[in-house]
Amino acid sequence: MNVETEVSLYPLTEVNLEHPVHDFARILKTHGCTVEVGPMSSIVKGESTRVFEALRIGYEEAAKKSGCLLLVKACNVCPL
């Protein structure tokens, strides 16, 4: 099943937020997701198992570097 998610990654202990967010997006893309990075959240699209696995890996990598908060809203009937 295809899903569209709105994802917000907040690196809580980082001064510069741009690098962790773009690193997170790069990980999602390397796992086959389509990613549109926005100013406060990103839209991530793809096959559900691929998207959720990529989110897990991306979160684990971000958490290794900084305390972080990840918010995810997922929809299987949004415009894909």
KOLGU-111219 format. One record per residue: x, y, z of N, C-alpha, C, O, CB in turn. Coordinates in pm, whole numbers, padded with zeros to 5 digits, always signed. Atoms other than C-alpha are relative to their C-alpha. Glycine has a CB too. Layout:
REM residues N
XYZXYZXYZXYZXYZ...
END
This chain:
REM residues 80
+00084-00117+00000+00000+00000+00000+00089+00124+00000+00190+00128+00070-00096-00001+00121-00073-00127+00001+00124+00351-00078-00053+00090+00110-00172+00091+00139-00012+00069-00137+00037-00095-00104+00126+00613+00196+00067+00134-00026+00170+00143-00094+00038-00054+00140-00059-00133-00002+00191+00982+00229+00007+00040+00145-00093+00034+00217-00083+00104-00086-00017-00039-00138+00333+01104+00558+00048+00143+00010+00120+00193-00078+00098-00094+00071-00058-00129-00035+00399+01441+00710+00089-00027+00120+00044-00079+00222-00111+00110+00031-00101+00035-00099+00716+01414+00917+00069+00126+00048+00108+00212-00031+00102-00101-00059-00077-00110-00059+00878+01661+01155+00104-00060+00092+00072-00132+00187-00093+00100+00077-00111+00043-00085+01219+01589+01304+00052+00124+00072+00089+00223+00009+00114-00071-00083-00050-00111-00080+01325+01816+01588+00124-00047+00077+00111-00116+00179-00109+00053+00098-00122+00032-00075+01691+01774+01694+00007+00092+00122+00037+00211+00109+00128+00016-00090+00018-00082-00120+01654+01895+02054+00128+00058+00057+00125+00160+00126-00067-00080+00104-00125-00047-00059+02020+01937+02143+00095+00059-00103+00214+00073-00075+00068-00113+00073-00082-00058+00106+02147+02088+01818-00032+00147-00016-00148+00188-00006-00023-00074-00133+00019-00142+00026+02198+02457+01750-00044+00021-00145-00138+00096-00172+00130+00080+00029+00031-00009+00142+02191+02421+01371-00091-00116-00038-00047-00232-00036+00130+00001-00088+00097+00105+00030+01879+02228+01269+00006-00049-00144-00040-00159-00175-00138+00048+00029+00002+00032+00143+01938+02228+00894+00073-00130-00032+00021-00212-00108+00061+00114-00078-00078+00119+00035+02207+01960+00883-00067-00131+00045-00074-00224-00035+00137+00009+00062+00067+00125-00039+02025+01694+01091-00125-00030-00082-00151-00146-00114-00037+00006+00147+00122+00021+00078+01702+01746+00895+00036-00048-00140-00027-00140-00192-00083+00131-00008-00039+00043+00134+01878+01716+00559+00066-00138+00001+00050-00215-00094+00094+00102-00063-00055+00135-00014+02073+01410+00679-00112-00103+00010-00106-00210-00051+00093-00010+00124+00116+00085-00015+01740+01254+00783-00070-00022-00135-00105-00134-00170-00098+00060+00102+00064+00008+00133+01587+01332+00440+00083-00085-00095+00028-00162-00174-00021+00141-00059-00089+00079+00087+01891+01182+00264-00016-00149+00028-00020-00230-00064+00147+00042+00020+00019+00140-00037+01846+00856+00456-00132-00052-00056-00138-00162-00111+00004-00018+00154+00130+00041+00053+01477+00842+00360+00007-00021-00151-00048-00119-00203-00107+00106+00034-00012+00012+00146+01563+00900-00007+00079-00124-00040+00045-00192-00137+00066+00125-00059-00081+00118+00035+01830+00628-00007-00076-00131+00022-00036-00235-00029+00129-00002+00082+00084+00118-00022+01561+00385+00111-00124-00001-00089-00220-00072-00062-00041-00009+00146+00104+00007+00101+01336+00458-00185-00121+00088+00021-00221+00072-00048-00046-00136-00011+00113-00089-00025+01109+00729-00045+00015+00129-00081+00126+00173-00110-00011+00033+00150+00002-00134+00059+01011+01050-00221-00013+00097+00116-00100+00081+00201-00118+00016-00104-00003-00092-00113+01087+01342+00012-00004+00144-00050+00074+00183-00137+00126-00023+00087+00008-00144+00025+00983+01708-00008+00024+00070+00133-00064+00071+00219-00139+00042-00064-00034-00066-00126+01160+01904+00268-00062+00138+00002-00044+00217-00092+00155+00008+00018+00061-00131-00019+00964+02203+00395+00062+00072+00119+00151+00017+00184-00152-00014+00018-00060-00077-00109+01040+02473+00653-00030-00057+00139+00052-00042+00230-00049+00141-00007+00035+00053-00132+00860+02298+00943-00023-00152-00001-00019-00215+00105-00123+00069+00051+00023+00144+00010+00789+01946+00815+00034-00043-00143+00055+00040-00232-00147-00038+00036-00028+00056+00132+00857+01717+00522-00111-00096-00038-00173-00159+00049+00138-00072-00002+00095+00098+00053+00626+01511+00302+00082-00117-00052+00172-00101-00134-00091+00062-00113-00070+00123+00039+00744+01153+00260-00103-00094-00061-00206-00123+00001+00074-00067+00122+00094+00087+00071+00576+00924+00006+00070-00129-00040+00191-00132-00062-00058+00071-00124-00053+00126+00047+00619+00563-00089-00083-00117+00048-00190-00101+00107+00142-00016+00043+00064+00124-00043+00524+00204-00024+00013-00009+00152+00121+00018+00206+00064-00126-00071+00005-00013-00146+00426+00173+00342+00114-00072+00074+00173-00014+00164-00131-00054+00049-00106+00070-00073+00677-00091+00452+00135+00069-00021+00217+00075+00071+00009-00147-00044-00124-00072+00030+00958+00102+00283+00006+00132+00078+00109+00165+00136+00012+00027-00152+00005-00129-00070+00848+00437+00433+00025-00019+00149+00107+00051+00207-00135+00071-00024-00013+00016-00145+00814+00309+00789+00136-00057+00040+00187-00023+00147-00110-00088+00052-00135+00050-00028+01143+00118+00775+00101+00113-00014+00192+00125+00068+00037-00118-00095-00090-00114+00019+01320+00428+00639-00013+00098+00116+00088+00152+00163-00030+00071-00134+00019-00089-00115+01166+00639+00917+00069-00056+00124+00129+00020+00200-00150+00022+00027-00067+00063-00115+01293+00390+01176+00151+00019-00007+00214+00060+00090-00034-00150+00007-00145-00013+00017+01645+00392+01035+00043+00146+00014+00142+00175+00081+00043-00056-00137-00034-00142-00008+01648+00771+00994-00006+00052+00142+00080+00129+00184-00092+00081-00087+00013-00043-00139+01527+00824+01350+00115-00055+00084+00173+00018+00164-00136-00046+00058-00109+00059-00078+01784+00584+01495+00132+00072-00027+00210+00096+00065+00014-00149-00032-00123-00073+00033+02064+00763+01308+00000+00139+00062+00102+00183+00116+00017+00010-00153+00009-00134-00059+01943+01106+01423+00017-00007+00151+00083+00079+00210-00135+00066-00036-00006+00014-00145+01908+00984+01783+00141-00034+00049+00175-00006+00164-00097-00107+00046-00139+00028-00037+02269+00862+01783+00080+00130+00016+00176+00135+00093+00067-00090-00105-00075-00126+00002+02384+01222+01725-00055+00105+00095+00018+00195+00137+00001+00055-00140+00065-00107-00076+02135+01424+01930-00128-00053+00063-00188-00148+00012-00029+00122-00089+00135+00027-00045+01829+01404+02147-00095+00052-00108-00069+00158-00166-00029+00067+00140+00088-00046+00108+01539+01432+01904-00143-00047+00021-00170-00144+00092+00052-00048-00135+00142+00030+00000+01165+01426+01862-00042-00020-00144-00007+00060-00231-00083+00113+00070+00050+00028+00135+00997+01272+01557-00152-00008+00006-00207-00088+00081+00061-00131-00057+00145+00003+00013+00634+01343+01471-00035-00051-00139+00022-00005-00238-00063+00140+00026+00037+00059+00129+00468+01139+01195-00153-00007-00008-00219-00056+00083+00063-00142-00017+00141+00020+00033+00120+01163+01043-00001-00075-00132+00065-00034-00228-00080+00137-00009+00002+00083+00120+00042+00896+00785-00143-00014-00053-00239-00020+00024+00060-00138+00029+00130+00012+00064-00241+00866+00534+00013-00089-00123+00107-00077-00200-00056+00140-00038-00004+00087+00117-00321+00598+00277-00100+00045-00109-00112-00022-00211-00030-00144+00041+00093-00051+00101-00583+00806+00088+00027+00145-00037-00054+00208-00106-00141-00013+00050-00038-00136+00039-00405+01141+00057+00039+00000-00147+00067-00106-00203+00116+00055+00088-00052-00001+00137-00312+01259-00291+00143-00053-00002+00231+00000+00065-00004+00143-00059-00133+00057+00013-00015+01044-00383+00050+00036-00136+00162-00001-00172+00001-00154+00022
END
